Amino acid sequence: QVQLQQSGAELVKPGSSVKISCKASGYTFTSYDMHWIKQQPGNGLEWIGWIYPGNGNTKYNQKFNGKATLTADKSSSTAYMQLSSLTSEDSAVYFCARGHGGPRDWGQGVMVTVSS
Amino acid sequence: DIQMTQSPSSLPASLGDRVTITCRASQDIGNYLRWFQQKPGKSPRLMIYGATNLAAGVPSRFSGSRSGSDYSLTINSLESEDMAIYYCLQHNEYPPTFGGGTKLELK
């Protein structure tokens, strides 16, 4: 069955960067978009962008341009999202989710806390 | 960006009730509409795709419908396991956008 296993919770300092991972199994990693979504308490869900691991193509929500960078490693079936210049507004749970067109099957989420 | 206006934001209901949640799209999205269920501390689960299609493993008491720019999720004969937050998502146009969520809770 499809599984998306995300890395563990992160506590990071303001101004720093963080890279979170999403290891896929149970399907052909290179054949599906991998989406990333942000969820803040009380603020609902925001789509960050997707990467197509088959060729590395990416598409970002303009709001996250310069904030998020999506990459993928075909050899390990792992997608990554790096978040840079972190502020308290970046504290959230981040999900990866595979799917064509939009997210379908979701990982368990990673809580990122930005605090000094 | 396309705005998805979801209502109600909170829905108290009793077991066995029939409930309906609605999302209104600010622009045409065709049938590129998905519904997700999220329980506390869990990731969202796909319930409906293509506005009306039941995702694999989803109980048949769930259904999706469309009337113009209004998209609805209906749950017949509510069960305790259905208590959760429900979100709609449009993916017709970038960026995909979610509704604000509906918290379904026991009355």
Interface residues (C-beta under 8 A of the other chain):
Chain A: H35 G44 L45 E46 W47 K59 N61 Q62 K63 F95 A97 G101 G102 P103 R104 D105 W106 G107 Q108 G109
Chain B: Y32 R34 K42 S43 P44 R45 L46 Y49 Y87 L89 H91 Y94 P95 P96 T97 F98 G99 G100 G101
